[in-house]
């Protein structure tokens, strides 16, 4: 199981690390720091959706690569461990957490206004009872406020696209840098709300990006890291170039 892989990696990781919270099922949500511990910091988060658990392996690759000198950041490789286990066992297309709430619809950013939002518990799109009703979204929000990073990244699958805008705000120049790093295309999307990116842009007023890894022709759940490995090094490239552009 991917949770066991991430837990084992975390336990053997010799750098700065912490547990930011626990899932509804009581599983630890791990975070590991790479790069410099002073100056500008980022947060990158993976496996927000259960069926996208392959991005946890991308996270471990990113940690192994490290980041640019003078920059540092925190990686949260598996935000939704319960959903990932469900997807790897009995519900392969499951995106939500153990309660049937889509974590990426549960942040306080125009919560409940997305075009596909529903209050019905299930595999996807359920917004929960109120913003941050889920322990996973609450843990990430609290951790983000504690760190107050200069930028955040959320790695998802699939589509080969980069989303950078919410409610008319966001940093398009950073999206173009990510385009160079990944080969993906930046795109404005409409009809979404309540996501981590959305919350970072609207409430924390920082640049935030959702990177949809892998070609749209791939079939969920993606099980082979080679299908999304072109994103490896994206954080390093971005931080090096963005540092020069600020």
C-alpha positions in Angstrom: 0.0 0.0 0.0 1.2 3.5 -0.8 0.6 4.6 2.8 3.2 2.0 4.0 5.6 3.2 1.3 5.3 6.8 2.4 5.5 5.9 6.1 8.6 3.8 5.6 10.2 6.7 3.6 9.3 9.2 6.3 10.7 7.0 9.1 14.1 6.7 7.2 14.2 10.3 6.2 17.0 12.1 8.1 15.9 15.6 7.5 13.4 17.9 9.2 10.0 16.3 9.3 6.7 16.3 11.2 3.2 14.9 11.3 0.7 17.7 10.4 -2.4 15.8 11.5 -4.3 12.6 11.1 -6.9 11.3 8.6 -10.4 10.4 9.5 -9.2 6.8 9.8 -6.4 7.8 12.2 -3.5 7.6 9.7 -0.7 10.1 10.0 -0.3 12.8 7.4 3.5 13.2 7.0 5.5 16.2 5.9 9.2 16.4 5.1 11.3 19.5 4.5 13.9 19.9 1.7 16.3 22.6 0.9 17.1 25.6 3.1 15.3 26.2 6.3 15.5 30.0 6.1 14.2 32.4 3.6 11.3 31.8 1.2 9.5 28.5 1.6 7.0 26.5 -0.4 4.5 23.8 0.3 3.8 21.0 -2.1 1.0 18.5 -1.5 0.2 15.2 -3.3 -2.5 12.6 -3.3 -5.3 14.9 -2.3 -7.6 12.5 -4.1 -7.5 8.8 -3.3 -7.3 7.5 -6.9 -4.4 9.8 -7.5 -2.1 8.0 -5.1 0.6 7.6 -7.7 1.5 11.3 -7.1 2.8 10.2 -3.7 5.6 8.4 -5.5 6.2 11.6 -7.4 6.5 13.4 -4.0 9.2 10.9 -2.9 11.0 11.6 -6.1 10.8 15.3 -5.5 12.2 14.9 -2.0 15.0 12.8 -3.3 15.9 15.4 -5.8 15.9 18.2 -3.3 15.5 21.9 -4.3 17.5 24.9 -5.2 20.1 26.5 -2.9 18.6 29.4 -1.0 15.1 27.9 -1.2 13.4 25.4 0.8 10.0 23.9 1.3 7.7 21.3 2.8 6.4 18.3 1.0 3.2 16.5 2.1 3.3 13.3 0.0 -0.1 11.8 1.0 -2.8 14.1 2.2 -5.6 11.5 1.8 -4.2 8.1 3.1 -7.7 6.6 3.7 -8.9 7.4 0.2 -5.7 6.1 -1.3 -6.1 2.8 0.5 -9.7 2.6 -0.7 -8.6 3.2 -4.3 -5.8 0.6 -4.0 -8.2 -2.1 -2.7 -11.9 -2.0 -3.2 -12.8 1.3 -4.8 -10.3 2.1 -7.6 -12.0 5.3 -8.7 -12.5 6.7 -5.2 -11.4 10.4 -4.9 -12.9 11.3 -1.5 -11.8 10.7 2.0 -13.2 7.9 4.3 -16.4 9.9 4.9 -17.1 10.4 1.3 -16.1 14.1 1.2 -13.9 15.4 -1.5 -11.0 17.1 0.3 -10.4 19.5 -2.6 -13.9 20.8 -2.3 -13.7 21.4 1.5 -11.5 24.5 1.7 -12.9 27.9 2.6 -12.8 29.5 -0.8 -16.3 30.2 -2.1 -17.1 26.8 -0.6 -20.1 25.0 -2.2 -20.3 27.2 -5.3 -18.6 24.9 -7.7 -20.6 23.6 -10.7 -20.2 20.0 -9.7 -20.5 20.4 -6.0 -22.8 18.2 -4.1 -23.7 17.4 -0.4 -24.2 13.8 -1.2 -21.4 11.6 0.2 -19.7 9.5 -2.4 -16.6 9.0 -4.5 -16.2 12.6 -5.5 -17.5 16.2 -5.5 -19.0 16.2 -2.0 -18.3 19.5 -0.2 -18.8 18.2 3.4 -20.9 19.8 6.1 -18.9 23.1 6.2 -15.5 24.4 5.2 -12.7 22.4 6.9 -15.1 19.8 8.2 -12.6 17.1 7.3 -9.5 16.5 9.4 -7.3 16.3 6.2 -8.2 19.7 4.9 -8.1 21.2 8.3 -4.6 19.8 9.0 -3.3 21.2 5.7 -4.8 24.6 6.2 -3.4 24.9 9.8 0.0 23.8 8.6 -0.1 26.2 5.7 -1.0 29.1 8.0 1.8 28.1 10.3 4.5 28.0 7.6 3.0 30.9 5.6 4.8 29.9 2.4 5.5 32.2 -0.6 3.9 29.7 -3.0 2.1 26.3 -2.9 1.8 23.5 -5.4 -0.8 20.7 -5.5 0.1 17.7 -7.7 -2.9 15.8 -9.1 -3.6 13.5 -12.1 -4.3 13.8 -14.9 -4.5 16.1 -18.0 -1.1 17.7 -18.5 -2.4 21.1 -17.4 -1.5 23.7 -14.8 -4.2 25.8 -13.1 -3.1 29.0 -11.5 -6.1 31.3 -11.3 -9.1 31.7 -9.0 -11.8 34.3 -9.0 -9.7 36.6 -11.3 -6.6 36.4 -9.2 -3.3 34.4 -9.4 0.2 34.5 -10.8 0.3 33.7 -14.5 4.0 34.3 -14.8 4.7 31.5 -12.4 2.5 29.2 -14.4 4.6 29.9 -17.5 7.7 28.9 -15.6 6.0 25.6 -14.6 5.1 25.1 -18.3 8.8 25.1 -19.1 9.6 22.8 -16.2 6.9 20.2 -17.0 5.9 20.6 -20.7 2.3 21.1 -19.5 0.1 24.0 -20.6 -1.3 26.6 -18.2 -5.0 27.0 -18.3 -7.8 29.0 -16.7 -10.7 26.9 -15.5 -14.2 27.9 -14.4 -16.8 26.3 -12.2 -14.4 25.1 -9.5 -14.4 26.2 -5.8 -13.3 25.1 -2.4 -9.9 23.8 -3.5 -6.5 24.2 -1.8 -5.2 26.3 -4.6 -8.3 28.4 -4.5 -8.0 29.0 -0.8 -4.3 29.9 -1.0 -5.0 32.5 -3.7 -8.1 34.0 -2.2 -7.5 33.8 1.6 -3.7 33.8 1.9 -3.1 36.0 -1.1 -0.1 33.9 -2.3 0.5 32.2 -5.7 -0.7 28.7 -5.9 -0.7 26.1 -8.6 -2.5 22.8 -9.4 -0.4 20.6 -11.6 -2.4 17.8 -13.4 0.3 15.2 -14.1 0.2 12.8 -16.9 -1.5 12.7 -20.3 -5.2 12.9 -20.4 -5.3 9.6 -22.3 -4.1 7.7 -19.2 -6.7 5.7 -17.3 -7.3 6.2 -13.6 -6.0 5.0 -11.3 -2.5 5.6 -12.8 -0.2 3.0 -11.4 3.1 3.6 -13.1 5.4 6.4 -12.0 7.0 6.6 -15.4 3.7 8.0 -16.8 4.1 11.2 -14.7 7.8 11.3 -14.0 8.3 14.2 -16.3 7.2 16.4 -13.4 10.3 15.4 -11.4 12.4 18.4 -10.9 9.6 20.9 -11.5 9.9 22.3 -8.0 13.7 22.8 -8.4 13.3 24.4 -11.8 10.5 26.7 -10.6 12.2 27.8 -7.4 15.5 28.6 -9.2 13.8 30.6 -11.9 11.2 32.3 -9.8 13.8 33.4 -7.3 15.6 35.2 -10.2 12.4 36.8 -11.4 11.3 38.3 -8.1 
